[in-house]
């Protein structure tokens, strides 16, 4: 009888441990935001400001994304997310990450080499496709703050000359005048082809 008691207790302990582990796994799961059918981006706090979807002259892998704070207050980014259409890019911002009013925030792919003269604010994984792509920016409540749809092509930017896609004041897009773009600087007046 004594032996049976021990077996029961061991089983109970094993079950407890399993339950505790399940709880830990659940806490670590990422809850990703998703665009709902009729969602319209608010575009009143943080926006996508410039995208190097084509990479750089050095490498097509040297992609980067720049955000801009267009509000009058510092925005804490904890819980904000950037997700692309196939969820290969999943950027979730952590405690202490923020953007000052009129400030920019530079995210570089894989390492801090995509923009040689500027330090990245954050490194991310995952590639942007050159067509049939989309990028969504959600706040901490999963409200859609901004989006870019490449259907089938990006609204601006040039893959041959590696000119980036920049936001204009009216929030439409233009191709950068500067090959390599204007990371952490004022956006260019825009590229005009001389005919």
ABEGO torsion letter per residue (X at the ends): XAAAAAAAAAAAAAAAAAAAAAAAAAAABBBBBBBBAABBBAGABBBBABBBAAEBAABAABBBBBBBBABABBBBABGBBBBBAAGABBBBBBBGBBBBBGBBBBBBBGBAAABAABBBABBBBEBBBABGBBBBBBBAAGBBABBBBBOABBABEBAAAGBBBBBBAAGBBBBBABBGEBBGBBBBAEBBBBX
